[in-house]
Structures are given as C-alpha cells and as structure tokens.
Amino acid sequence: MDLISLYPTWYEPTVGSGWVVALIATFHVLASHTSVGAALLFAYLSHKAYREDRDDLLDFIKKYGLFLMVFTYVAGSITGPGIWYSTTVASPNGIGALIHSFVWKWATEWVFFVIEVVGVYMIVYLVGRVDKRTHMKISVIFGVASLATMVIIVGILSFMMMPGKEVWFEEGGYLNGFYGTNTFIQTGMRMAFMFTMTAVVGGIVVASIKDPAFKKEMTRKLGWLGIIATLTGAAMFQWYLTSVPDQALLVMENRLPEYFQTSIIAVLAGTLAYFIITMLRPQTLVQGFAGFMAVTILVAGLWPEETARESMRKPWVAGQYVYSNQVIGRDVPGMGIESQLPIIEKVGILQAHPFTPDHLRELNNGNQIQAGEFIAMTYCSNCHSPSETGIRPLHRYFPEGVTQERVADYVKGVLTTGNIAYMPKMPMRDDEAEALAAYLVLNNKGGQPAVTAAIDLEIEQRERALVEKNAQDKIAAIEMEGK
Amino acid sequence: MDAQQIAQVTDMMYALRNPAGLPTYPIIFVALGVLTFAMHILFVQLLLGTSLVALYAAYNNHPLWRRLGAAMIDVAKVSVSVAIVIGVAPLLFVQVVYDPQWYTSNVLSADWVISFIILLILAYWAMYYFYFQNYKREDKTAQPKSRWSLIVSMALMLVVGFIMHSLTTQMLHPELWQSWYSNQGKLDFSGSQLHAYNPWRFAFFISMAIPVTGAMLVTYRRFKSVRSDADHTYLNFAAEVGKKWILVGSIISFVLYVAWMASLPETAGNFATSFWGILGGLGVIGYALWAQIRLRGEAKFCSYMALPMALVIGLIVATSREVLRYDILNGFFNYNFFDYKIVMDWYSTGLFFLTFALVGGSVLAYFLTIAWKAGQTVGVYTPSATVNKMGTVAIWIMVLWMIQFFAVGFYIWAK
C-alpha cells in the first residue's frame, strides 16, 4: 500500500493551531529564560553572600526564588511539555522528527531538569536552615543545571531551522544535526536575552525591598545586568540573522508583519530606558512598573520574535525536510529517509493519506466538497486557516468572485509543482485539484456555513443513494427468489 | 473484525511510524518508559493522597488531623512538581516507540490535550493559593482558610488525570480511530471529544493514592521521630492513619484492578488471566499483606521501606500495563515495536546514560543527603567534611559535563 505518515488534522477555527503552539511557546520562553537567568544570578548572589557573610542577599534569593517557583516554575514546567502536547496535535510529524533524532538529548536535558526542580525547592526552603557555604554549593549546581537545560534545547531549536551541518543530510548522525553555527550564535543570543528577562522580572521582587540602601544596590546590579544583556542580545540577534538560510531571510523580508521590526526596536529601547531610569532613581521601581515591563517584553518582544522564528522556517517545519503540512519533502540519505512526494505524485493525496475515509478515496460529483475540505485541511490549514480569523486565512488569498476554473489553474500550475517561494510542493491528481478548487471557491463565497451546507447535502445524497441501492438489491434478490 | 480489516489497521500504524527511526534498540525506550511511568504515577498518587489528607483535615476539627493536613499540603506541593518533572520522561519515551498510536490519539482529542496544560496550571496554582493562605499561621490546629481552593485543585487534578487516562486508552483502539475522525461519514477536525475510557482502570490508578499516601505517613513518622523536638503522640497518630490507609486502600485498589481486568476489550485476548494480568493484582493485595507483617509497632527499618515497596508494586503494575499494551497492539493488531527501524547513535545513547548515572547520581545523592539531614536537624545544619566533598564532586562533574558539551560541539563545528 502506498501510504505515508500523515496523521489526522486538528483544525482550530478561531486562532488556528499554529497560534496555539506559538502562545504556549512564547509564555514558556518567558518563564524558562527568566528561570535560567535567575538560577545563574542566584549562584552569583549566593557566592557573594557566603564570601561577605550577608543574610540580605540570601533573603533576596528566597523571595525571588519563591516568586519564580509559583509563577515561572509552575507555568514553565507545565508549558515546557505543553509545547510537546501542542506541537503533537498541531504538527505531529514536525515534533516526531525532532523526537526521533534527539530523544537522548531530551532525555539528557530531563536529568538536568530533575536537578533544577529539586534545586529550586532547596534554594528557597533551605535559606537559614543550612550554612551559607552549603547554600552556595546548591546554588552553583542549580545554576549549571539550569544552563545545561538551555544549551541542550537550543541545539534542538536550531535543528528546527536547519540541521547543524549540511553533511547531516548525507551522513546523518546526531552530532551533525545538533551542532552548527546557528546553534552557537542562538545559544549566545538566548543567554543574553534571558538575563534581560531575569533583570526585568527580578525588578518585581526588588520593588518590595524595604531597606533603601539594599534596594539601591540590587536595582543597580539588575540594571547593569539588564543593560549589558540587552545590548549583547541585540548585537547577537544581528549576528544570528547571518547564520540562517537565505530562504529564511527572504521570508523575513517579505512575509513578516510590518510592525515586527518597529516592535522589536521599541522593546529594546524601552527596556534600556527602563533599566537606566530605575538605576538613576530606584524609588521609581515599583511592582506595577516592573510587572508592566515584563508583560511588555512578553507581548511586544517575545511574541514577534518567536513567531518570526516560526515563520522564517517556511516551507519547512523541521530540519529542512519536513514540510509545514507534515509531508516529508526531501530525501535524507544519512537517516534513510525518503521524500514522500513521489508517492503522492503517483497515487494522489487521497490515496496516500492513511486517514482518508473510504468514501473519499475515489472522487465523484457526490463527494467533491468533502474531498476538497479534506485536502485543504491536510495541505493548507497548518499555515492558512479556512476560517474568517486565525492564521493567514485562506480567503485573503483569493479575490472576491474568483472562478473555480481560475483557482484550479492556480492549484495545478503553482501548488502541485511547488512553484511558489516559502510554500511546500503539494502534488495532487487533477481531480483532487478540482475538488480543492471547488472547496476553496465555496469557502471564499460563503465561508464555513456554505461549506457545511454543501457537505450535508453530499452526505444526504450519498445516504439516499445507498438506501435506494439497498432497496434495489433487495428487490432484485426477491425477484431472483421468485424465479 | 476480519483479517483484512486487521491488516488495514496494521498497515496504517506502520505507515505512521517516523522514518527517522530510533537511535538505539526500542526495548530500551520501553523499559525506561515503564520505570519512569512507575515513578511518575507514584508521585501523582502521592499528590492526590496527601491533598486528600489536607482536605479531610481542613473539614475535621481534630487537632492532630489539622497538624497532619498542614504537613501533608507541603508534601502535595512538592509532589506536583516532582510528578510533572518525572512525567516528562514517559511522555518522551511513549512518543518514540508508540508515536503512531500516541499522536493519533492526541490529535483526535486535541482540544482536551490543550486543556490539559491550562487545567494543570490552574490546579497547581489553586493548591499554591491554599498553601499561601495558610502556611504562615502559627496555630496549625486552627481551621484553614480558603478550603475551596483545595477542592478546586483536587477536582482539576482529577480532570487532567482523566484526560491522560483517556488519551492512553484511545491508543489501544486503532480500529476505532477512523470512525472517530469521520463520524458517520462526516469528518470531524475539531478534536473536541474524548472518545474512549475505562472507568475501572482510571479508578484503579487513582485509588492507589490511598495506600501510597499511607506509606508516606508511615515514613513521615519515622523521618520526624529522630528530631529532638519530635512530638511522638502526633507522629504515632500519623503512622496509625498510614497503616490503615495502606490496608483499606490496597483492598479497594485490588477490587478495582479485578474490575479493570474484567472489563478489558476483546482485543486484549486472555491478558486478564495471564501471568502479568494476575501478578498486577497480586502485587497490589500483596502490599497490604507486607504492611500487615512488616509495619507492626515502630518498625524502625521497614517504615523507611514503605515507599520503596510502593514503588516496587507500582513497577509491577506499570509492567502489566505495558504488557497489556503490547498484547493488544502486537497480539491482536500485529504492530510490533521491536521491529522499529534503528539508526544507531552510540554517542547520544552513551551520553544520556553517563549523564544519568554520573551527573544525576552525584547531584541527587548530594541534594537528598542535604535535604534529609536538614529536615532532621533543629536549627542550622552544617554538613560534615564528607558531605561537603560530595557537593564539590557534584559541581566538578557538572562543570566537566559543560566543558565536554562545548568541546565536542566546537570540534564538530570546526570539522
């Protein structure tokens, strides 16, 4: 049988499955980056507390640690696997590609993750219950473990954009897939920005310090950390752009929303201004101000940055061989992976998809809209929502009053041949292309209500035909018996 | 189902396998999956059981119950974290060898999968809310504030547990996937339904919270009894409750286990009466017997064995559960995880086991020693030279790990 590894499709009409992943991932980045940066900050502060025999620094660690435990560790530790869950339902072959290449890397990260979670409890609850030297040792271990979780995951994130080395396609091997220029630059960039987030979120805790002198000291410490990290991160981001494929830059120039660059520059400038103001006048640092900055970074900084990174990979979703619509679009001899395009070209997408219902495997006038919908969901919906809202809605790409013939020509001439930048090649038989075109035009005209009505009608006609056929068979059987 | 239908299901599952294959032998992932699932479910049961103690205590005027409730909410809070962090591992390993089944099950109930994340965060925050409302109070025998938040937390925890149970059950019904996706001929892309569940199986795993928490209470008495400020009346009370919970809980769990076995689908064949089917049930009831014999009186040594023994029982049940999955998917549907394509990668395989043993071993040995000793010390704990050295060694091992990570990386990059 010519089946390929395609799963059912989850269609979320309001925002789209891609945005669901992006929302969870963005929130996780804020939580996890803040935690890792804070872990290293704690190691430094705990060391200082031990050397200078200072209780106030340990109290600060306890307060900040408790804050992190409730907000970033609870939410971060759940949204971390939450990214797995959301990508599983939105992009099963994308996450499957990463899992199968890097399962041991994730398992190794898990060891550090366990240490990190046990460590945060110890750092918070053992302040004042163990001597300062022991607390320092726990903090150092906690800091290194946190950093290890980050450096491991960045290698996997880099692979999503592109395998570490080009030779991975020919030779395979986890090391070739994991390590590359992009991996190291992205590690540096993320480390810088994680300190920015640590400094901003830490401001919420510093704001509650009563002693003015200590508040001033901590504001300065976090301020310098934030300024240096933000400037370094901005420079690293420019460097990072030199390490991504040309295709990604092309997508970035053409496809990202206009507000992207403005938003990023505004956030960077605003963050620097925030640090300078609070350093000069520590009394301006109140919880509301720091909280506002944390939300600003989340909404105006991380969200565009993470969605940009997602968009830049198109048409691929993982390793430059799994398309965003889950089809494997390239041979990877080093891993024994073969492109699935030839199979689809041979039998069509409806025959190749393991979850095509039996009544849609062969096309006819009575199932065209159903089949068209099935193809659109499979091929398009990950990046283009068939609904009014959601991710890059399909209706925006077709002018009002467009004819089925015109859309069919477009599908056959552009999509099935892969003649469009940043979109996958989507092979289809002619009748499948016609069905997709019929669906797209109907969706363009009347939206989901029209599609649902047409599908209901097709199903009703199919059932009626079945009843009629059964009745005729029965009559024929009776007649046969009579003879 | 006839042979042709079964063959179609088999073909579909094999087609869904990830073509990248596995970096080592599949049995290793399955074994690690069983081990880590047993650890994960132990902490899930612990968090549920200790929350139940806290909840019961919150609605009970008995001062000893109130103190016990205050202590157990601390255990519940930590158990949630540990359950989550350990739960990552079986989630990882199931995707590796059972990706066709796990991914399909998830996509077909996608709304619930996303809800799982949100509800779990809310459940945890509700528990923290209860904790912060009460932890600073000097009088631990007073009625706790915001008891509703603990009820909300427990209810949500049970919902997220049920979602996970349903996803796992759906994996075992590949013959129904197509009908769930195309309901009466109409495709359903919404992922809005949970399609399969077995109430007995779910109830069994949840009910194990009772004996596991009983084991926790017995251990708690033993652990705290060495402190110079120990209140033995209170601690003995905790241990007696614990012993009762082990006995009653094991019997309840055993009955539910039998009900689960009696309600297995036809595709499971004779699993219920097979070696692993019977052993799972015997393990559960055997725990009650072990506790009756070994936890009499003070049971200084065996009190510390109560939780490890619960883990052993959990391992037996986890193995039975895994064999059941294998029996259904291989025995009935001819899907055999043993023949998953292997693209051997010795480096990453070796690095994981070395990290697990050396980094995990050295750090957790140091952390747990400190936590143990600090918990038994009144005032500030200052470790001995040996324990201090353990910390130094752990730090060096971590630093060396980081050095090798970048050294290997730069070498590969420069090559």
Interface residues (C-beta under 8 A of the other chain):
Chain A: M1 L3 I4 S5 L6 Y7 P8 T9 W10 Y11 E12 S17 V20 I24 V70 Y73 V74 A75 S77 I78 T79 G80 P81 G82 W84 Y85 S86 T88 V89 A90 P92 N93 I95 G96 A97 I99 H100 S101 F102 V103 W104 K105 W106 A107 T108 W110 V111 F112 F113 V114 I115 V117 V118 G119 Y121 M122 L126 G128 R129 V130 D131 R133 T134 K137 I138 V140 I141 V144 A145 L147 A148 V151 I152 G164 K165 G172 G173 Y174 L175 N176 F178 Y179 G180 T181 T183 F184 I328 V332 M335 G336 I337 E338 P354 F355 P357 H359 Q370 E373 F374 M377 S381 I455 I459 R462 E463
Chain B: D11 M12 A15 L16 R17 N18 P19 A20 G21 L22 P23 T24 F29 L32 V78 S81 V82 I84 V85 I86 G87 V88 A89 L91 L92 F93 Q95 V96 D99 W102 Y103 T104 N106 V107 L108 A110 D111 V113 I114 F116 I117 L120 I121 Y124 W125 Y128 W177 Q178 Y181 S182 G185 K186 L187 F189 S190 G191 K341 V343 D345 Y347 S348 T349 L351 F352 T355 F356 V359 G360 V363 L364 Y366 F367 I370 A371 A374 T377 V380 Y381 T382 P383 N388 G391 T392 A394 I395 M398 V399 W401 M402 F405 V408 G409 I412 W413
